[in-house]
Amino acid sequence: MQLIGQKVGTYNIINKTLLSLLLIIILEGCSVDSKTHKLIRHAEEIAMELPDSALRVVQSIDPESVRGRHDRAHYKLVVAEAHYYNRLAVDRDTIAQPLFDYYIESDNHAERARALYQHALVMQSEGENARAMFSLMEAEKSLEHLDNPRLSGLVHRTMGDIYGAECLHKNALEEYQITANYFDKAELPIHSAYATYDIAIIYNRMRDFEAAIK
């Protein structure tokens, strides 16, 4: 009986050890090391002001080192924005679509709005306006939870561009007017000026020349 008890105790110790090792492997396999995490955050913070530097940072990261569904999606979001601010194309299959697939069900509204905006831009560039508009509308839903007038302005401006391309002038006019208001709120005078120009173009297409001049 004593021998059996010793064996049972040994098995319990072995099982606990194996369980602990398995837990460590799982945790390490689903996390990003601190250096990579800092690089991603750094690229995210400087993307708008120093886009070329942000692009070099994300290019220095081995994608295989980014683990976990959210970490991979967040990394792809930063990659997309680094390309966007450098006016470079974002790959549909490896970046844009995975962003949509992950963030469409996410309740992280700050990242969701940015990701779906990036997806919309790629869809728009490929002529898939219906899919682009869907992503923009979903981004708008997330923006209702946020105070980000700049991104709201960008989303509505892109909606206006799509409506304009489809000759839906009244819809485009409404979106550009909303755009101008958001850019005014964000204190972005150059963006506001472009929105005003877009409004004038739409009035011109509608042959309302008096309103276009104003």
N, C-alpha and C positions, 0 to 999 in steps of 0.2 A: 504493500500500500504506500509505504514511504517513497519507493522508487517511482511508482506511478505519479505520486504527487509532485515529485521533482521534475518528471518529464512534462507534466501539465504546466508547471511553472515555467519551464524552459520554453515550451511552445508559446506561452502567453507573451514572454519577453521578446521572442523572435517575431511574433505577429505584430506587437506594438512597434518594434524597430522597423519592420517592413512598412507598416502603415505610416510611420513618421517619414520615412524616406520617400514613399509615394506622394505624401502630402507636399513635401519640399519640392519634388520634381514638378508636380502640378502647379504649384505657386510660381516657381521660377519660369515654367513654360508659358504662363499666362501674363507675365509682367514684362515691362521694359526696364532695362538697366538704367540707372540714374543718369549716366552720361548721355545716352540716346534721348532720354526724356528731356533733358536740359537743352539738347540741340534742337529738338522739335519745337519746344517752347520758345527758344531764342529766334528761330526762323519765323515763327508765328508773330512774334512781337515786332520784328523789323521788316516784315514783308511789304508793308505799304510804303514806308519811308526809304528803305534800302532793298529794293526788290532783287537786285543782282546779287547782293550778299546773301539774302535769304535763299535764293536759288542754289548758290554754292553750298550752303549749309545742308539743305535737304538732299542735294546730290552726294554729299559726303556720308550720308546715312545708308547703311545696308538694310534694305527693306526686310530681309530675313530676320534681322535682329528685333523687329517690332512685332510683338506678340499680343494676343488678346484682341477680341473683336473691336472693342472701342478704340484701343490704342492704334490698331491698323487703320480704322476709319479716320481717326483724328489725324494721323500721319498723312493719309491721302488728301485730306482737306487742306492741310498746310502746303502739300505739294501742288495742289490745284491752284491755290491762291498765289503761291510763288510764281507759277507760270502765268497766271492772270495778270499780275502786276508787272510782269516782264513782257506782256503782250505776246505770249507764246501759246500755242495750241495745247489744250489739255486732252490727253488720250481718253477716248470714250470707254474702251473695254477695261483698261487697267485702273483708271482713276474715277471717271465720271459715273459710270454705272454702279461700281461698288459703293460709291458715296450715296447714291440714291437708295440702293438696296438696304443699306444700314440705317440711314437717317430718316427714311420715310416713316419708320415705326418708333423713332426715338422721341423722348420727351425732354432732351437737352436742347431747348429751343434756340439758345445762342449759336450752337454749332449746327443745328438742323437748318436754320434759316440760311446760313452761309453756304452749307453744303448743297442745298437744293437750288440756290442761286447759281452756283458753279455748274451744277448739272444742267440747269436751264440754258445757260450760255452755250454749252456744248451742243445741246439739242437744237438750239436756234441756229448755230453755225452750220449744222448739217441739214437745215431745212425742215426739221421736225417740229414745227411750231406748236402743234397740239400738245406734244409731250413737254415742250418748253413751258407752255402756259400752265400746264398742270403743276409743274414743279414750282413755278413762280407763285401760284395761288397757295400752294402748301407752305412756301417760304413766308408768304404774307400772314398765314395763320400763326406761324411761330413768332413773327414780328409783333403780333398783337400782345405778346407776353413780355416784350422787350422795349427799351428806349434806345433805339438805334435809327435815328432819322436818316443817316447817310445810306445805310443798307436799304431802308424802306424806299428812299428815293431811287436807288439803283434798280430795285425790283420793279417799281412802277414805271420807270423809264423804259425798261426792257419790255414790259407789257405794252407800252405805247408803241414801241418799235414794231412789235409783232402785229398789233392791230393796224398800224399804218401800212405795213407790208401787205396786209390782207384787204386794204382799202376800206377798213372800218373806221372812218375818220372821226366820227363822234366818240367812239370808244377810245381812240388814240388821244383825242383832245382831252378827254377827262383824265386819262392816265398822266399825260404830260402836265396838266394843271396840278394834280396831286403831287407829282414829282417836284415841281417848282416849290410847292409849299414845304415839302420835306427838306429840300436842300436849303431853303431859307432858314428853317428851324435848325439845321445842322451848321449854319453859318458857313456855307460853301458858295460864295458868290459866283465863281466861275461855273460851277455845276448849274447854279440857278440861271445863269445867262444862257447856257446851252439849252436848258429846259424851255426858257422863254423863246429861243430861236425855234425849237421844235414846235411849240404852240403856233408860232407865226407860219411855219411851213404848212401845218395842218389847215389853218384858216385859209391859206392860199389855195390849197387843194380843194377846199370846200367853196372856193370862189367868194369868200367873205373878205374882200381885200381891205375894207375899212378896219376890220378887227385885226387883220394881219399887220397893218401898219402900226396900230397901237401897241 
